[in-house]
Amino acid sequence: MEREAFEKLVHEGFLLIPEKFRERIRNVALLVEDEPSEEVRQKEGLSEDETLLGLYQGIPATARGDSYGVGPTLPDTITLFQLPIEEAANGSLEEMRTIVAETIWHEYAHYFGMDEDAVRSREDGGTNRPKEDR
């Protein structure tokens, strides 16, 4: 898939986050890369046969103190990795749309302060999003 078409899916996926949460998102850049770099792979402890669909890097909103943003503050980043997402979707545009939306939600859950165990627990239990968002 061309990058521009993939970025459109990312934008659509972001808009699926309920407005009451989107309006609380501050200083986060949503990026697309082909796949995780070797540096990211090492930092995340990925084996040869593992990859990432997305990655949040930054200071969660719940950990930002009163001095956050005083002076120049680089944005947090949420990166979606296009090639692993395409591979996971097995060529299905609808599956890719679903994976992108779920990955965006997952990474923004980290921004809102949930650790990996909490995010996965909610995903596994089917309660990863409010009912109106499923």
Steps between C-alpha positions, in 0.01 A plus 500: 500500500622848420603704804239769432216242503637346821521842665134553409416178692700636795305826492171308483612281790588803710155647439346183647633600841205665674516878494497518881840325493637665183447845649721401796796394282782752520844512340493161324619445143343209310763357265529222242818303431556188293611283790673524837864608481774277638531741793128466581517123457784479753337743743174301491683166528356359177624169368562437129146372447326782694399845389284791610186645348535824694705671768433781747801697619471784745368610835147374569243768574460359851872553572528854368558730792444873535833576333420294188519724195699775669755588237542310176335160526523248221175318431439144603474270201272220398646313206305251290709252304348456156667178379419290809142629493466414131641153567263443793205603282581237233415740220153585629424872502226457761731297725770765457249772596409300814863436597592867451207616716576246774871586496426871528268436795762275663776760471280787620405284800870516592489878458209508744710311755420132451795263512530207260347251742194719558451562128532132412274397786225727374552382142489134603190558710320676219469819702783689341274789400175645621202315354411782261847476344500132409 
